[in-house]
Amino acid sequence: MEYKIVLPTARDVKDFVFTVSTLPVGIQIKVGHGDFVVDGRSILGLLSIHTKGVLTVKIISEKPIGTDMHRLLYPWIKE
């Protein structure tokens, strides 16, 4: 699954990391901006990329997730 999100403030970054960290360990959260891709569970990783623009979030899991990702990421989804 892939989503476009915005994280305009450091608080948004913190809240996003806290939210995706509640997902099971087997689910990978990759966040990218341009050529840079970081772990979505890493505050330092997210703060190291340009978070003022639109970011791409990729959810990677071999098993069904069982969570409504759109609802989970809704506060940051760019429509």
Short mmCIF file of the C-alpha atoms (twelve columns), coordinates in Angstrom:
data_MODEL
# 
_entry.id   MODEL 
# 
loop_
_atom_site.group_PDB 
_atom_site.id 
_atom_site.type_symbol 
_atom_site.label_atom_id 
_atom_site.label_alt_id 
_atom_site.label_comp_id 
_atom_site.label_asym_id 
_atom_site.label_seq_id 
_atom_site.Cartn_x 
_atom_site.Cartn_y 
_atom_site.Cartn_z 
_atom_site.pdbx_PDB_model_num 
ATOM 1  C CA . MET A 1  0.000  0.000   0.000  1 
ATOM 2  C CA . GLU A 2  1.180  3.506   -0.700 1 
ATOM 3  C CA . TYR A 3  -0.001 6.842   0.690  1 
ATOM 4  C CA . LYS A 4  0.945  10.491  0.210  1 
ATOM 5  C CA . ILE A 5  1.277  12.342  3.518  1 
ATOM 6  C CA . VAL A 6  2.479  15.651  4.931  1 
ATOM 7  C CA . LEU A 7  4.282  16.130  8.251  1 
ATOM 8  C CA . PRO A 8  4.616  19.924  8.516  1 
ATOM 9  C CA . THR A 9  5.744  20.133  12.155 1 
ATOM 10 C CA . ALA A 10 8.050  18.252  14.514 1 
ATOM 11 C CA . ARG A 11 4.973  17.333  16.542 1 
ATOM 12 C CA . ASP A 12 3.410  15.739  13.446 1 
ATOM 13 C CA . VAL A 13 6.596  13.699  12.980 1 
ATOM 14 C CA . LYS A 14 6.489  12.579  16.637 1 
ATOM 15 C CA . ASP A 15 2.789  11.697  16.467 1 
ATOM 16 C CA . PHE A 16 3.254  9.818   13.178 1 
ATOM 17 C CA . VAL A 17 6.162  7.770   14.564 1 
ATOM 18 C CA . PHE A 18 4.213  7.002   17.738 1 
ATOM 19 C CA . THR A 19 1.198  5.894   15.677 1 
ATOM 20 C CA . VAL A 20 3.047  3.627   13.228 1 
ATOM 21 C CA . SER A 21 5.137  2.166   16.048 1 
ATOM 22 C CA . THR A 22 1.956  0.539   17.371 1 
ATOM 23 C CA . LEU A 23 1.852  -1.695  14.264 1 
ATOM 24 C CA . PRO A 24 3.287  -5.238  14.519 1 
ATOM 25 C CA . VAL A 25 7.037  -5.604  13.976 1 
ATOM 26 C CA . GLY A 26 6.556  -7.641  10.763 1 
ATOM 27 C CA . ILE A 27 5.121  -4.604  8.982  1 
ATOM 28 C CA . GLN A 28 7.679  -2.315  7.352  1 
ATOM 29 C CA . ILE A 29 6.916  1.397   7.127  1 
ATOM 30 C CA . LYS A 30 9.078  3.187   4.561  1 
ATOM 31 C CA . VAL A 31 8.835  6.964   4.156  1 
ATOM 32 C CA . GLY A 32 10.430 8.686   1.215  1 
ATOM 33 C CA . HIS A 33 11.036 12.127  -0.189 1 
ATOM 34 C CA . GLY A 34 12.790 12.265  -3.527 1 
ATOM 35 C CA . ASP A 35 15.658 9.762   -3.513 1 
ATOM 36 C CA . PHE A 36 15.726 9.447   0.289  1 
ATOM 37 C CA . VAL A 37 13.895 6.613   2.048  1 
ATOM 38 C CA . VAL A 38 13.874 6.097   5.830  1 
ATOM 39 C CA . ASP A 39 12.222 3.828   8.361  1 
ATOM 40 C CA . GLY A 40 8.848  5.319   9.335  1 
ATOM 41 C CA . ARG A 41 9.405  4.264   12.948 1 
ATOM 42 C CA . SER A 42 12.531 6.427   13.236 1 
ATOM 43 C CA . ILE A 43 12.116 9.985   14.505 1 
ATOM 44 C CA . LEU A 44 15.718 10.814  13.599 1 
ATOM 45 C CA . GLY A 45 15.256 9.274   10.161 1 
ATOM 46 C CA . LEU A 46 12.169 11.341  9.445  1 
ATOM 47 C CA . LEU A 47 13.740 14.518  10.782 1 
ATOM 48 C CA . SER A 48 16.763 13.919  8.511  1 
ATOM 49 C CA . ILE A 49 14.681 14.170  5.340  1 
ATOM 50 C CA . HIS A 50 12.786 17.199  4.104  1 
ATOM 51 C CA . THR A 51 9.405  16.815  5.822  1 
ATOM 52 C CA . LYS A 52 7.912  20.116  4.617  1 
ATOM 53 C CA . GLY A 53 6.814  18.619  1.301  1 
ATOM 54 C CA . VAL A 54 4.689  15.640  0.349  1 
ATOM 55 C CA . LEU A 55 6.112  12.324  1.547  1 
ATOM 56 C CA . THR A 56 5.412  8.844   0.220  1 
ATOM 57 C CA . VAL A 57 4.629  6.133   2.777  1 
ATOM 58 C CA . LYS A 58 4.929  2.507   1.688  1 
ATOM 59 C CA . ILE A 59 3.484  -0.221  3.892  1 
ATOM 60 C CA . ILE A 60 5.188  -3.568  3.281  1 
ATOM 61 C CA . SER A 61 3.911  -6.777  4.835  1 
ATOM 62 C CA . GLU A 62 3.927  -10.406 3.781  1 
ATOM 63 C CA . LYS A 63 0.810  -11.095 5.847  1 
ATOM 64 C CA . PRO A 64 -2.550 -9.288  5.847  1 
ATOM 65 C CA . ILE A 65 -2.271 -6.193  8.017  1 
ATOM 66 C CA . GLY A 66 -5.706 -6.338  9.640  1 
ATOM 67 C CA . THR A 67 -5.624 -2.584  10.337 1 
ATOM 68 C CA . ASP A 68 -7.400 0.145   8.401  1 
ATOM 69 C CA . MET A 69 -4.268 2.016   7.336  1 
ATOM 70 C CA . HIS A 70 -6.212 4.879   5.771  1 
ATOM 71 C CA . ARG A 71 -7.942 5.524   9.101  1 
ATOM 72 C CA . LEU A 72 -4.645 5.181   10.996 1 
ATOM 73 C CA . LEU A 73 -2.818 7.660   8.723  1 
ATOM 74 C CA . TYR A 74 -5.798 9.977   8.134  1 
ATOM 75 C CA . PRO A 75 -4.436 12.972  10.110 1 
ATOM 76 C CA . TRP A 76 -1.472 13.223  7.706  1 
ATOM 77 C CA . ILE A 77 -2.882 12.010  4.357  1 
ATOM 78 C CA . LYS A 78 -2.584 14.520  1.535  1 
ATOM 79 C CA . GLU A 79 -5.811 14.396  -0.479 1 
# 
